[in-house]
Amino acid sequence: LCSFDYQIIKKNLILDKLQKYKLDCHLYYTMYMSCLKFSKMDEVAREELLKLDAEKKEKSMELQRLNSELQSRGFKLGDSYVDDNDYPRSDIDIPVVLNIVRRIRCLQTELTELNDKISEGLNDIHRKFMTRCNSETNVFAIVDEVLPNSTGEVMGLKKYDKLLSIGELKVEDFESCDKIIELLRNAHNLKIVIERDDQLLDLYFTGTGPEVDNDLGLMLQLVKCSPETTPMESP
């Protein structure tokens, strides 16, 4: 499970609302659900979001402390620094109050920028998640086995690779296994698009040659045309 715990995020979101620094709850939920389904591909982005969230919490706490201190000095944001006669107010320590107000303004700007970065990061993860979902709907076969010293091994296929397209053909073009077998056996520098470890890769496949012992040497689990495992080896 993703360590970016949804309950922690939800708690932070409530604190943000109290301080009027909001992030979209739907985006947070998307982040949580996406983390459950992404692995290596999104680890760096997730860690960066964790750092940003920790920085945001730290600055929010400082902002809360400064607001409390300002009020304890008899001043709040928007108050005037002069009295009714346009003289500096004598009931406040103006230099100290000015420094506190400046820091509060800086923190407000920094928190706005942090929220923008976090929202952008969440949106980016959501886009990647949707791209991955779309690619998964186009998977028509999964590699169950690659025999040693076979064309499949030489061409770079590995167990659990997901086949998305062969040449110009995609999932809707394959209603039987025979067409896939024929294409691969007679391929010459044929582009195959696969998904491996959450990344899309292009392989250029050339059919069986005399230097291999096990012909194609592949066992495929067909996703669309049938549930059974189909061997793609020499008779």
N, C-alpha and C positions, 0 to 999 in steps of 0.2 A: 504494500500500500504506500501511497505517496505520503511523505512525512509532513507535507504542507497541510496540517490538520484543519479541516473545515470548521470545527467548533472554535478553534483559536481565531480564525479569520472572522467568523461571525461575531465573536466577542469584540474584536478590534473594530468591526464595522459599527457596532452599537456605540462604542466610545467615540468613533468618528462623528456619528450623528449628533451626539451630545455636544461635541465641540464644533459642529457645523463643518466638518471635513469629511465629506461622504465619498464612498466608492460604491459602484453599482453592485448590489447583492447578487444579481444574476451573473455578472462577470466572475465574482468570487466562486459561485457554485460551478460555473463552467471550468474554472481553474482546477477545482477539486476533482471534478469528473474526468477532465482531461488527464490529470496526473495519474489517475488510476490506470489509464490505458496507454500512456506513453512510457518509454523506457529511456535508453541511452540518448536518443535523439534530442530530448528536451531537458536533460539533466542540468545543463549549464544555465539555461533560461530559468528553470525553476529555482536554482540556487541564487541567482541574481535577484529574483523576486523576493526570496526569503530575506536577503540582505536589505533590500529596499523597505520591506515591511518592518524589519527591526529598527532601521533608521527612522522611519516614520513614527513608530511608537516612542522612541527616545525624544524626538523633537516635540511630539504632542505632549509628553509629560513635562518637558521644559516650558512649553507654552502655557500649560495649565498652572504651573508653579508661578510663572511671571505674572499672569493675570491675577492670581490670588494676592501676590505681593503688591501689585499696583493698587488693587482695591483696598488693601490694608493701609495704604498711604493716603487714602481719601481721594483717589483719582481713578477714572476709567477712560477707556479709549473714546475720543470724541469730546472730552471735557476741555474747557478753555484753560490756558495757562495764566490768564490775567483776570483781575477782579472787575467789578462793575465800573471802576474808574480807570480801567486800562493799565493798571499797575500789576507787576508780577505778583501772583498769589503768594501770600505769606504763610498759608496753611499747609503748603507742600514743599518738599525739597526738589525744586525744579530740575537741577542737573541730574539728580538720581532718577527722577521720573522720566526725563527725556531719554536717558540711556535705556531704561526698561522698555519704553514705548518703541524706540528704534529696534531693539532686539525682537520685540513681539512682531513688528512689521516684517522683519527679515524672516522670522520663523513662519509666518503666514505665507510668505512668498515661497519659501523652501518646501513647505508642506503641499502647496498647490502643485509645484513642479514634481514632487515625489508621487503624488496621486496620479498625475498625468503619466508618469513613467510606468507606474504599476498598472494603470488601465491599459496602456499601450502593450505592455508585456502580456497581460491577460488576453487581450484581443489577438495578439500574435499566436499564443498557444492555442486559442480557440480556432484560428484559421488553419493551423497545422493539424489540429485534431479533425476538422472537417475534411481537409484534404486526404488524411489517412482513411477516414470513413469512406470517402468516395472511392479511393483506390481499392479498399477491401471489397466493395461491391462489384468490382471488375475482375477480381481474382477468379480464374477458371480452373487452375490446377495448382497443387502443392507438391513439391518434390518430397517423396517418402524415403527414397534411398538413391545413392549414387555409387555404383560399383567402382572399385579401383581399376585403374588402367582402362578406362572407358572413355568414349567420346564426351559423355556428360562431364566427367571429371576434368578432362583436358580443356573443355570449353569454359570451365569455371563454375558450373552449377554445384550447389551444396544442398544437403538435406534441410528441409523446411523452407527453401526458397518458394516464393509465391509468384506464379506466372501471370502477368497482366496482359501481355500481347506478344504475338509472334509475327514479325514483319508488320504488315499493315492490318493484320487480323486481330480482332479483340474478342472478348468473351461471347458476344452475340453471334459470332461467326462459327463457333464450334458446337455442333450438335452431336458429334460422335468423336471417338478417340482416334479413328483411322486418319483423319485429316492432320491431327497433330503429329502422329507418327510419321506420316508421309512427308510433312514439311521438314521435320527435324532430320530424317534420314537423307533427304536430298538437299539439305541447306548448304548454301555457299555464302559465307559472310552475312548471314541473316540476323537482323537485329531482334533481340529478345529483351523485353522489359520485365524485370523482376522486382519484387520487394524483399529486402533482407534487413533484419534488425531495424525496421521502421524507416528504411531509406530505399529510394527507387534507384535501381542500377540498370545500365544497358550492357548486355553481353552480345557479342557478335559470333554467331554459331555457324560452324562448318560441319557438315555431316560426317559419317563414319569413314575413317581412313584405315589403311593397312597397318598403321603403327600401334593400334589398340587391340586388346584381347577380348573385350566385352561389348563390342558394338556400341550402341547408345548407352547402355548400362544404367538406365533410369527406371525408377518406380514412381509413378505419379498418382496422387489422390485427386481425382477429378471433382471439382466443386460443382460444376453446372450440369454436365451431361450424365453423370451417374455417381453414386457414392462409393462404388467399389474401387479397389486399387488396381491400376492397370499397368502391367509390365511393358517396358519399352526396351527389350533386349533382342539379341539375335535368337532366331528360332532354334 
